[in-house]
Amino acid sequence: MDLVPALEEPLKKVLGPATAKVMAEHLGLHTVGDLLHHYPRRYEERGQLTHLADLPMEEHVTVVAQVADARLHTFASARSPRGKGQRLEVTITDGSGRLQLVFFGNGVHKPHKELLPGTRAMFAGKVSVFNRRLQLAHPAYELLKGDSEETVESWAGALIPLYPATAKLESWKIGKAVQTVLPSAREALDPLPGTLREGRGLVTLPEALLKIHRPQTKADIEEARARLKWDEAFVLQVALARRRHADAQLPAVPRRAGPQGLLADFDDRLPFTLTEGQRKVSREIFDDLAAEHPMHRLLQGEVGSGKTLVALRAMLAVVDAGGQAAMLAPTEVLAQQHHRSVTEMMGELAEGGMLGGAEHATKVVLLTGSMGAAARRRALLDLATGEAGLVIGTHALIEDKVQFHDLGLVVVDEQHRFGVEQRDALRGKGKQPPHLLVMTATPIPRTVAMTVFGDLETSVLDQLPAGRSPIASHVVPAADKPHFLARAWERVREEVAGGHQAYVVCPRIGDEEDEPKKGAGGKASGGAAPGEEADRRPPLAVLEVADQLARGPLSGLRVEVLHGRMQPDDKDAVMRRFAAGDTDVLVATTVIEVGVNVPNATVMVIMDADRFGVSQLHQLRGRVGRGSAPGLCLLVTEMAEASPARGRLNAVAATLDGFELSRIDLEQRREGDVLGQAQSGARSSLRVLAVIEDEEIIAEAREEAAAVVAADPELTGLPGLRTALDALLDEEREQYLEKG
């Protein structure tokens, strides 16, 4: 019988079932290898104290500090049998700041004896505020008894590792568990080819694991991190390179547009000239469509750069070549908007099979979940017979009943909103794998494109079409200067008086089902930093704000609401009225974030703007300034001028460069938010690699990975790499990787 390799040994066999259960449930760690790859967040030196000055609110923290003062208070208590209760208040310090610890009731006795002035310890708990002072209530603690080897030397060496921890599992308990399994690190299979490792002067994997968990010097930590960053970058890039290699082996029908057909007729009718950027990207796409293996291309670009037009030209080229093209949109509002704009741009070219249709016309159908039965049957028939060359739809396109005559191209709009199963289900409807064009309106730094979308070739549209107006953005500090907010509503009235329209955006809807959960206000939108939400009112709501505006500063104007919980027909009717100019002010959630195109809308007021992420604010303001009149975006906030939230808003107001803002967004958010849960629901595989700082490593790893896969696609000569790849490509990681 084969023995289980040391790093695949279940933790319950090594640490016992109780500890293993907590590690699995709260940290997602199941095997010895998982625990060895749970690296310290930072390190403390004995004799040195940590910084208490900027602890994050509402976060679980571990600090090393010294007791400055301890006082036991007695107070009247109806709950106590003796009618008196006890509260122990301990003040700890590190020279940079002070923090109060509070213990109540039966939890007082042990710390009262142990936490005497001058005592040093590690403390772990959730940071909260009481009477305007930071505190930890009932923190767990571990005494550091001078230089005795009992606590420190036994598991921390000269440096104390502080691990990412939870309320159920403190850092020092994780550290002790790591020490138990650390001998197994010597059996770790090295995923890096020997020539690569030696050529770059990197230590072996066993050595890196020993040094990251039990460093003797700071140089040990640097050596270990340098090596482990390469592991993460290289294994991920090998996975993506293998996917690109596998895709290149698939057959596809080449789709070449004829010189005189639907695309040529469409181009002749365009009332404007394509930008050089649009022409360049179109050439890249047409070259891919003409190949005998499927195109896999990411089209990213600035808000308003004309991505939809580029995608439509690709779709028309495929129809010219006898195929069909499908565009998958994340919401019904966006699908309906795309359908309207495509049919408007095409004119009589979208009237295939109809009286008055042009010679090379095709039919453009819409398919959404809320369509009536008759319209749905007609659309399905048009797709199955090939009568419809273009279809635009939501998840309804993926259903089993939807059959295509000859699906040649899939365009996925706002790719990050779809799971891999949904995308692959649509791609599976082609007789051969169809070509794939992924679009995103969120500019992506090069390093993120190489990691999150690393299996795709990338095209960038960064040039705005002629006629697009600049957008002025200003922060409106409603709490500091309420007259600024009054002036904002005056500006809305002025724009409406000039014949234009306005958006007002709010973070939530406001019906009973939508009441925010405690502490969820800003986190749901990815905007607010930890602690910024403490003691704040709930986010402003569409229904409440619309009512207040209609009865107050915007009385007399035609105000309507739009949100995701409305019936699809109602949403479409509201958008049609707004597009036709029959509504002056649209109060909406982020349902209008992408794709909505009303050139007459010139001003947007974003309420509680600090509750949105940087990139999301950039997307939202891209809804104005789409015509010849200049756009105005007002970012309303109650956050203090010195707060990080105001800093984010100032950054958005200062630049219209989406790529610059995406870098700011990434630097201010956790790596895992960007690469893991926020994108796919999977835990990020990146623990030490930082996609902004480590751009050079990622780029070099991509080149090395491509060479390794080209020489040995099955990695038969690299068993350590295969093992690391299997660990990466478990069920969760597949979702993370397969964004293309």
C-alpha positions in Angstrom: 0.0 0.0 0.0 1.3 3.5 -1.0 2.1 5.8 1.9 0.5 9.2 1.8 3.2 11.8 0.9 4.1 13.9 4.0 2.6 17.2 2.6 -0.7 15.5 1.7 -1.2 14.1 5.2 -4.5 15.3 6.6 -4.1 17.8 9.5 -6.5 15.8 11.7 -3.9 13.0 11.8 -1.1 15.3 12.8 -2.8 18.0 14.9 -5.9 16.2 16.2 -9.5 16.4 15.0 -10.5 19.5 17.0 -7.7 21.8 15.8 -7.9 20.4 12.3 -11.6 21.2 12.2 -11.1 24.8 13.2 -8.3 25.2 10.6 -10.5 23.7 7.8 -13.6 25.8 8.7 -12.0 29.1 9.3 -8.8 29.1 7.3 -9.5 26.6 4.5 -6.4 24.5 5.5 -6.8 20.7 5.2 -3.4 19.2 4.7 0.2 19.6 6.0 1.0 21.3 2.7 -1.8 23.8 3.1 -0.5 24.7 6.6 3.1 25.1 5.4 1.8 27.5 2.7 -0.1 29.6 5.3 2.7 32.1 5.6 3.2 34.7 8.4 1.7 38.1 7.6 4.6 39.9 9.3 7.2 39.4 12.1 8.0 40.9 15.5 11.4 41.0 17.0 12.0 40.2 20.7 12.9 43.4 22.5 10.9 45.5 19.9 7.3 46.6 20.2 4.6 46.8 17.5 2.8 49.8 16.2 -0.6 50.4 17.9 -1.0 53.8 16.3 -2.9 52.7 13.2 -4.8 49.5 14.0 -7.6 48.7 11.5 -11.1 49.0 12.9 -13.4 45.9 13.1 -10.4 43.7 12.1 -9.0 40.8 14.1 -5.4 41.7 15.0 -2.4 40.3 16.8 -0.1 42.8 18.6 3.0 42.4 20.7 3.0 45.1 23.5 3.7 45.8 27.2 1.3 46.3 30.0 1.4 49.9 31.2 -1.4 49.8 33.7 -4.1 47.4 35.0 -7.1 48.4 37.1 -9.9 46.3 38.6 -13.3 48.1 38.9 -16.2 46.9 40.9 -19.8 48.0 39.9 -23.4 47.2 40.8 -24.8 44.3 38.7 -28.2 42.7 38.8 -26.8 39.7 37.0 -24.2 38.8 39.7 -25.3 36.6 42.6 -23.6 39.1 45.0 -25.1 42.1 43.3 -21.6 43.3 42.2 -19.7 42.8 38.9 -16.1 43.2 38.1 -14.3 44.8 35.1 -10.6 44.7 34.5 -9.1 47.5 32.3 -5.6 46.9 31.1 -3.7 49.6 29.1 -0.9 48.3 26.8 1.6 50.4 25.0 4.3 50.0 22.3 5.7 53.5 22.3 3.6 54.6 19.3 0.3 54.4 20.9 -1.9 52.9 23.7 -4.7 50.4 23.5 -7.2 49.4 26.2 -8.1 45.8 26.9 -11.3 45.0 28.8 -12.2 41.8 30.7 -15.6 41.2 32.4 -17.1 38.8 34.9 -15.5 35.4 35.3 -13.0 36.3 32.6 -11.3 38.8 35.0 -9.4 36.5 37.4 -6.6 35.0 35.3 -5.6 38.2 33.5 -5.8 40.1 36.8 -3.0 37.8 38.1 -1.0 37.6 34.9 -1.2 41.0 33.2 0.8 43.1 35.6 2.6 46.4 34.6 5.8 45.6 32.7 4.5 42.2 31.4 5.0 41.7 27.7 2.6 39.5 25.7 1.0 38.8 22.4 -2.7 39.9 22.3 -5.3 38.9 19.7 -8.8 40.3 19.3 -11.2 42.4 17.3 -10.5 46.2 17.4 -13.6 48.2 18.4 -14.3 51.7 19.8 -15.7 52.5 23.2 -16.0 56.1 24.5 -13.9 57.2 21.5 -11.0 54.9 22.5 -9.7 51.9 20.7 -10.1 48.7 22.7 -9.9 44.9 22.5 -12.7 43.2 24.5 -11.7 39.9 26.1 -8.6 39.4 23.9 -6.8 36.1 23.9 -3.2 36.5 25.0 0.1 34.6 25.3 2.8 35.8 27.7 6.3 36.4 26.4 8.4 35.6 29.5 11.5 37.7 29.0 14.2 35.8 27.1 13.2 32.4 28.4 13.1 29.7 25.7 9.7 28.4 26.9 7.5 30.6 24.6 9.7 32.4 22.1 12.6 30.2 21.2 10.6 27.0 21.1 8.6 28.1 18.1 9.7 31.5 16.9 13.5 31.7 16.8 14.8 35.3 16.9 11.7 36.6 15.1 8.0 36.1 16.1 5.9 35.2 13.1 2.4 36.7 13.2 0.0 34.7 11.0 -3.3 35.6 9.3 -5.6 34.5 12.1 -9.2 34.4 13.1 -11.2 34.8 16.4 -11.3 31.0 16.7 -7.6 30.5 16.1 -5.0 33.0 17.4 -1.7 33.6 15.6 0.5 31.8 18.2 -1.7 28.7 18.1 -1.2 28.6 14.3 2.5 29.2 14.9 2.7 26.2 17.2 0.9 24.0 14.7 3.3 25.1 12.0 6.2 24.1 14.2 4.7 20.6 14.6 4.5 20.0 10.8 7.7 22.0 9.8 9.9 18.9 9.6 7.7 17.7 6.7 8.9 20.8 4.7 12.1 18.9 3.9 10.0 16.5 1.7 8.4 19.3 -0.4 8.7 18.6 -4.1 10.2 21.6 -5.9 8.0 22.9 -8.7 10.7 25.1 -10.3 13.0 23.5 -12.9 16.5 23.3 -11.5 18.0 25.4 -14.3 15.5 28.2 -13.7 16.1 28.1 -9.9 19.9 28.1 -10.2 19.9 30.7 -13.0 18.1 33.1 -10.7 19.9 32.3 -7.5 16.8 31.1 -5.7 16.8 28.8 -2.6 15.1 25.4 -2.8 11.5 25.1 -1.7 12.2 23.1 1.5 14.7 25.8 2.5 12.2 28.6 1.6 9.5 27.0 3.8 11.9 26.6 6.8 13.1 30.2 6.5 9.6 31.8 6.1 8.3 30.1 9.2 11.4 30.1 11.4 13.7 32.8 10.2 16.9 33.5 12.1 17.5 36.9 10.4 15.6 39.3 8.2 17.7 38.1 5.3 16.1 34.7 5.7 12.7 36.2 5.3 13.7 38.1 2.1 15.3 34.9 0.6 12.2 32.9 1.4 9.7 35.5 0.0 11.8 36.0 -3.2 11.6 32.2 -3.8 7.9 31.8 -2.9 6.9 34.7 -5.1 8.5 32.9 -8.0 6.6 29.7 -7.1 3.2 31.5 -7.2 4.0 33.4 -10.4 5.5 30.5 -12.3 2.9 27.8 -11.3 0.0 30.2 -12.2 1.6 31.1 -15.5 2.3 27.5 -16.4 -1.4 26.7 -15.8 -2.4 29.6 -18.1 0.2 28.7 -20.7 -1.1 25.1 -20.8 -4.6 26.5 -21.3 -3.4 28.6 -24.2 -1.5 25.7 -25.6 -4.6 23.4 -25.4 -6.8 26.1 -27.0 -4.4 26.4 -29.8 -4.8 22.7 -30.6 -8.6 23.0 -31.0 -10.1 23.3 -34.5 -12.2 26.3 -35.4 -13.9 27.4 -38.6 -12.0 30.4 -40.0 -14.4 33.4 -40.4 -13.3 35.9 -43.0 -15.5 38.8 -44.0 -16.0 39.3 -47.7 -15.0 42.6 -49.4 -18.6 43.3 -50.3 -21.1 42.2 -47.7 -22.7 43.1 -44.4 -19.6 44.5 -42.7 -18.7 46.7 -45.8 -22.2 48.0 -46.0 -22.2 48.8 -42.3 -18.9 50.6 -42.5 -20.2 52.7 -45.5 -23.1 53.8 -43.4 -21.2 54.9 -40.3 -21.7 58.7 -39.8 -18.1 59.0 -38.4 -14.6 57.8 -38.9 -13.2 55.0 -36.8 -10.4 56.0 -34.4 -6.9 54.7 -35.2 -7.3 52.6 -32.0 -10.5 51.0 -33.2 -9.0 50.2 -36.6 -5.9 48.6 -35.0 -7.9 46.5 -32.6 -10.3 45.4 -35.4 -7.3 44.2 -37.4 -6.1 42.1 -34.5 -9.6 40.6 -34.1 -10.1 39.9 -37.8 -6.7 38.2 -38.0 -7.7 35.9 -35.1 -11.1 35.2 -36.7 -9.4 34.1 -39.9 -7.3 31.5 -38.1 -8.0 27.7 -37.8 -8.0 27.7 -34.0 -10.4 29.7 -31.8 -9.7 33.3 -31.0 -9.4 34.0 -27.3 -9.1 37.8 -26.9 -9.7 40.3 -24.2 -10.9 43.7 -25.3 -10.4 46.2 -22.6 -10.8 49.9 -22.9 -11.7 53.2 -21.4 -15.2 54.2 -20.7 -16.7 55.4 -24.0 -13.9 54.2 -26.2 -16.2 52.4 -28.6 -15.7 48.7 -27.5 -19.3 47.9 -28.5 -18.7 49.2 -32.0 -15.5 47.1 -32.4 -17.4 44.0 -31.1 -20.3 44.6 -33.5 -17.9 44.8 -36.5 -16.4 41.4 -35.4 -19.9 40.0 -35.2 -20.8 41.3 -38.6 -17.7 39.8 -40.1 -18.7 36.4 -38.7 -22.2 36.7 -40.2 -20.6 37.7 -43.5 -18.7 34.4 -43.4 -21.9 32.4 -42.9 -21.9 32.1 -39.1 -23.8 33.5 -36.2 -22.6 35.7 -33.3 -23.9 35.9 -29.8 -23.4 38.6 -27.2 -23.8 37.7 -23.6 -24.7 40.6 -21.2 -24.8 40.4 -17.4 -28.2 42.2 -16.9 -31.5 42.6 -18.7 -31.0 46.4 -18.7 -27.7 46.0 -20.4 -28.9 43.4 -22.9 -31.8 45.6 -23.9 -29.5 48.6 -24.2 -27.1 46.7 -26.4 -30.0 45.4 -28.6 -31.3 49.0 -29.0 -28.0 50.5 -29.8 -27.0 47.7 -32.2 -30.3 47.9 -34.2 -30.0 51.7 -34.3 -26.4 51.5 -35.6 -27.3 48.9 -38.2 -30.6 50.5 -39.4 -32.0 48.6 -42.3 -29.1 46.1 -42.1 -30.8 44.7 -39.0 -34.0 44.0 -40.9 -33.1 40.7 -42.6 -36.1 38.9 -43.9 -38.3 41.9 -43.6 -39.8 44.3 -46.1 -37.4 47.1 -46.7 -34.4 45.2 -45.4 -31.1 45.9 -47.1 -29.5 43.3 -49.5 -27.0 42.0 -47.0 -29.2 42.5 -44.0 -29.5 40.0 -41.1 -31.9 39.6 -38.2 -30.9 40.8 -34.7 -32.8 39.1 -31.9 -33.0 39.7 -28.2 -33.3 36.8 -25.8 -33.9 37.3 -22.0 -35.6 35.4 -19.3 -38.5 37.7 -19.0 -39.7 37.6 -22.6 -43.2 36.5 -23.4 -43.7 32.9 -24.7 -44.5 33.9 -28.3 -41.5 36.3 -28.7 -39.3 33.7 -27.1 -40.4 30.9 -29.5 -39.9 33.2 -32.5 -36.4 34.1 -31.3 -35.4 30.4 -30.7 -36.7 29.5 -34.2 -34.7 32.3 -35.8 -31.5 31.1 -34.0 -32.0 27.4 -34.9 -32.7 28.1 -38.6 -29.9 30.7 -39.0 -32.4 33.4 -39.9 -30.9 35.5 -37.1 -27.3 36.3 -37.5 -26.9 38.2 -34.3 -28.4 37.5 -30.9 -28.0 39.6 -27.8 -29.1 38.1 -24.5 -28.6 37.4 -20.8 -28.1 34.0 -19.1 -31.2 32.9 -21.0 -28.8 32.3 -24.0 -27.2 29.4 -22.0 -30.4 27.3 -21.5 -30.6 23.9 -23.1 -33.5 24.9 -25.4 -31.3 27.5 -27.1 -29.9 25.9 -30.3 -27.8 27.7 -33.0 -27.6 26.9 -36.7 -23.8 27.8 -36.7 -22.4 29.7 -33.8 -19.1 31.3 -34.9 -18.4 34.0 -32.3 -19.3 34.5 -28.6 -18.8 38.0 -27.2 -19.0 38.2 -23.4 -19.6 41.7 -22.0 -18.3 42.5 -18.5 -16.7 39.0 -18.2 -16.1 39.2 -14.4 -19.9 38.9 -13.8 -20.1 35.4 -15.3 -19.0 32.0 -13.9 -16.9 29.7 -16.0 -19.8 27.2 -16.3 -22.0 29.8 -17.9 -19.4 30.9 -20.4 -18.5 27.4 -21.4 -22.1 26.4 -21.7 -22.6 29.0 -24.4 -19.3 28.1 -26.1 -20.4 24.5 -26.2 -23.3 25.4 -28.5 -21.1 25.7 -31.6 -20.5 22.8 -33.9 -16.8 23.5 -33.4 -15.5 25.7 -30.6 -16.5 29.3 -31.6 -14.2 32.2 -31.4 -14.3 34.2 -28.1 -14.1 37.9 -27.5 -14.2 39.0 -23.9 -15.0 42.7 -23.2 -14.4 44.7 -20.0 -15.0 48.3 -19.4 -12.8 48.2 -16.2 -9.3 49.1 -17.3 -6.9 46.4 -16.0 -3.2 47.0 -15.1 -0.9 44.9 -17.3 0.1 42.6 -14.4 -3.6 41.7 -13.6 -4.2 41.1 -17.3 -1.3 38.6 -17.2 -2.6 36.8 -14.2 -6.4 37.0 -14.1 -6.8 37.0 -17.9 -3.5 35.3 -18.7 -5.0 32.8 -21.1 -6.2 35.5 -23.4 -4.5 37.8 -25.9 -5.1 41.4 -24.9 -6.3 44.4 -27.0 -6.5 47.8 -25.5 -8.7 50.7 -26.6 -7.4 53.8 -24.9 -8.4 56.5 -27.4 -11.8 58.2 -27.1 -13.8 58.8 -30.3 -14.0 62.4 -31.6 -16.9 64.3 -30.2 -16.8 62.8 -26.7 -16.8 65.6 -24.2 -14.6 65.9 -21.1 -16.1 65.1 -17.7 -15.4 67.4 -14.8 -15.5 65.6 -11.4 -15.8 67.3 -8.0 -16.0 66.0 -4.4 -19.0 67.4 -2.5 -18.4 67.3 1.3 -22.0 67.2 2.5 -21.1 67.0 6.2 -18.4 69.8 6.3 -20.2 72.1 3.8 -23.9 71.4 3.4 -24.3 74.4 1.1 -22.2 72.5 -1.4 -24.9 69.8 -1.6 -27.6 72.5 -2.1 -25.5 73.9 -4.9 -25.2 70.4 -6.5 -29.0 70.2 -6.8 -29.0 73.7 -8.3 -26.6 72.5 -10.9 -28.9 69.6 -11.7 -31.8 72.1 -12.2 -29.6 74.3 -14.4 -28.7 71.3 -16.7 -32.3 70.3 -17.0 -33.3 73.9 -17.7 -30.7 73.8 -20.5 -32.5 70.8 -22.1 -30.3 68.1 -20.6 -30.9 65.2 -18.1 -29.3 63.9 -14.9 -28.5 60.7 -13.0 -28.5 60.3 -9.2 -26.9 57.1 -8.0 -27.4 55.5 -4.6 -25.8 52.5 -3.0 -29.0 50.5 -2.2 -32.6 50.2 -3.2 -34.5 50.8 0.1 -37.3 48.3 0.2 -37.6 46.1 3.3 -35.7 43.1 1.8 -32.8 45.3 1.0 -32.1 46.6 4.6 -28.3 46.4 5.0 -26.7 43.9 7.3 -24.7 45.3 10.2 -21.3 46.5 8.9 -22.1 45.7 5.3 -22.6 49.3 4.1 -19.4 49.9 2.1 -18.0 46.4 2.0 -20.6 45.1 -0.4 -19.4 47.6 -3.0 -15.8 47.0 -2.4 -15.3 50.6 -1.6 -14.8 51.3 2.1 -11.8 50.3 4.0 -12.0 48.4 7.3 -13.3 50.6 10.1 -14.7 53.3 8.0 -18.2 52.0 8.4 -18.2 52.0 12.2 -21.0 54.1 13.8 -22.3 55.3 10.4 -25.9 55.5 9.2 -27.2 53.0 6.6 -26.3 53.7 3.0 -28.7 56.1 1.2 -31.4 54.4 -0.8 -32.9 55.0 -4.2 -36.6 55.0 -3.1 -36.0 57.3 -0.2 -33.7 59.8 -2.1 -36.0 59.9 -5.1 -39.0 60.8 -2.9 -37.0 63.5 -1.0 -35.7 65.0 -4.2 -39.1 65.1 -5.9 -40.6 66.8 -2.8 -37.6 69.0 -2.1 -34.7 70.4 -4.2 -35.9 68.9 -7.5 -39.6 69.5 -7.1 -41.4 70.1 -10.4 -38.9 68.0 -12.4 -39.8 64.6 -13.8 -38.0 62.1 -11.5 -38.1 58.3 -12.0 -36.3 55.4 -10.3 -34.5 52.4 -11.7 -33.1 49.4 -9.7 -32.5 45.7 -10.1 -35.6 44.5 -8.3 -38.0 46.1 -10.7 -39.8 43.9 -13.3 -37.8 43.7 -16.6 -40.6 45.3 -18.6 -40.8 48.2 -16.1 -37.0 48.6 -16.2 -37.0 48.7 -20.0 -39.9 51.2 -20.0 -38.0 53.5 -17.6 -34.9 53.4 -19.7 -36.9 54.1 -22.9 -38.5 57.1 -21.4 -35.1 58.4 -20.1 -33.5 57.8 -23.5 -36.4 59.6 -25.2 -36.0 62.6 -23.0 -39.3 62.1 -21.2 -37.6 61.9 -17.8 -35.4 64.7 -16.4 -33.7 62.8 -13.5 -33.1 59.1 -13.1 -32.4 58.0 -9.5 -30.8 54.5 -9.8 -28.5 51.9 -8.3 -25.4 50.7 -10.1 -27.7 48.9 -12.6 -26.7 51.8 -14.9 -22.9 51.2 -14.3 -22.0 49.9 -17.8 -23.4 50.1 -21.3 -26.1 52.6 -20.7 -25.8 55.3 -23.4 -28.0 58.4 -23.2 -25.9 61.2 -24.9 -28.3 63.9 -23.5 -27.5 63.1 -19.9 -24.8 65.6 -18.7 -24.7 65.5 -14.9 -24.4 62.7 -12.4 -24.7 63.0 -8.6 -23.3 59.9 -6.7 -24.6 59.8 -3.2 -22.4 58.2 -0.5 -19.7 58.0 -3.1 -17.2 56.7 -0.5 -19.2 53.4 -0.4 -18.2 52.6 -4.0 -14.8 51.3 -5.3 -12.5 53.6 -7.3 -13.1 51.7 -10.6 -16.8 51.5 -10.0 -17.0 55.3 -9.6 -15.0 55.7 -12.9 -17.5 53.4 -14.6 -20.5 55.3 -13.3 -19.3 58.7 -14.4 -18.7 57.3 -17.9 -22.5 57.5 -18.3 -22.3 61.3 -18.7 -20.5 63.4 -21.3 -21.4 61.0 -24.0 -22.7 63.7 -26.3 -21.4 67.1 -27.5 -22.1 68.8 -24.1 -19.5 68.6 -21.3 -20.2 66.1 -18.5 -20.3 66.8 -14.8 -19.9 64.2 -12.0 -20.4 65.2 -8.3 -19.2 62.8 -5.6 -21.2 63.4 -2.5 -19.7 62.2 0.8 -20.0 62.7 4.6 -16.5 61.3 5.3 -13.9 63.6 7.0 -11.3 65.3 4.8 -8.4 63.3 6.3 -10.1 59.9 5.9 -8.8 57.3 3.4 -12.2 57.4 1.7 -11.9 61.1 0.9 -8.4 60.3 -0.5 -10.0 57.7 -2.9 -12.6 60.2 -4.0 -10.0 62.9 -4.5 -8.1 60.5 -6.7 -11.2 59.8 -8.9 -11.9 63.6 -9.2 -8.2 64.3 -10.2 -8.0 62.0 -13.2 -10.0 60.5 -16.1 -7.3 57.9 -16.7 -9.0 54.6 -15.9 -5.7 52.6 -16.0 -4.2 55.0 -13.4 -7.3 54.6 -11.3 -7.3 50.8 -11.6 -3.7 50.8 -10.2 -4.9 53.0 -7.3 -7.8 50.7 -6.7 -5.6 47.6 -6.7 -3.1 49.2 -4.4 -5.8 50.1 -1.9 -7.6 46.8 -1.9 -6.3 43.4 -0.7 -4.7 41.2 -3.3 -7.2 38.4 -2.5 -10.2 40.8 -3.1 -9.0 41.5 -6.6 -7.8 38.0 -7.7 -10.0 35.8 -5.5 -13.4 36.2 -4.0 -14.3 39.4 -5.8 -13.8 37.8 -9.1 -14.9 34.2 -8.8 -15.9 33.2 -5.3 -12.6 31.3 -5.0 -9.8 31.9 -2.4 -6.9 33.7 -4.0 -3.9 31.5 -4.7 -1.6 34.5 -4.3 -0.2 34.8 -0.8 3.2 36.6 -1.2 3.0 37.8 -4.8 1.7 41.3 -5.2 0.5 42.0 -8.8 1.4 45.6 -8.9 4.8 45.5 -7.1 5.9 42.2 -8.7 5.2 43.1 -12.3 8.8 42.1 -13.4 8.5 38.6 -11.8 5.1 38.0 -13.4 6.4 39.0 -16.8 9.5 36.8 -16.5 7.5 33.9 -15.2 5.1 34.2 -18.1 8.1 33.9 -20.6 9.6 31.0 -18.7 6.3 29.2 -18.4 5.6 29.5 -22.2 9.0 28.0 -22.9 8.5 25.1 -20.5 5.0 24.3 -21.9 6.2 24.5 -25.5 8.9 22.0 -24.8 6.9 19.6 -22.6 3.1 20.3 -22.6 2.4 17.4 -20.3 5.2 18.4 -17.9 6.3 14.7 -17.8 9.9 15.6 -16.7 8.7 17.9 -13.9 6.8 15.9 -11.3 7.1 18.7 -8.6 5.6 21.2 -11.0 2.7 18.8 -11.8 2.0 18.4 -8.1 1.9 22.2 -7.5 -0.3 22.5 -10.6 -2.7 19.9 -9.2 -2.9 21.8 -5.9 -3.6 25.1 -7.8 -6.2 23.5 -10.1 -8.6 22.1 -7.6 -12.3 22.9 -8.0 -12.0 26.5 -6.6 -8.9 27.4 -8.5 -10.4 26.3 -11.8 -13.0 29.0 -11.4 -10.3 31.5 -10.6 -8.2 30.6 -13.6 -10.9 30.1 -16.2 -11.9 33.7 -16.6 -11.2 33.6 -20.3 
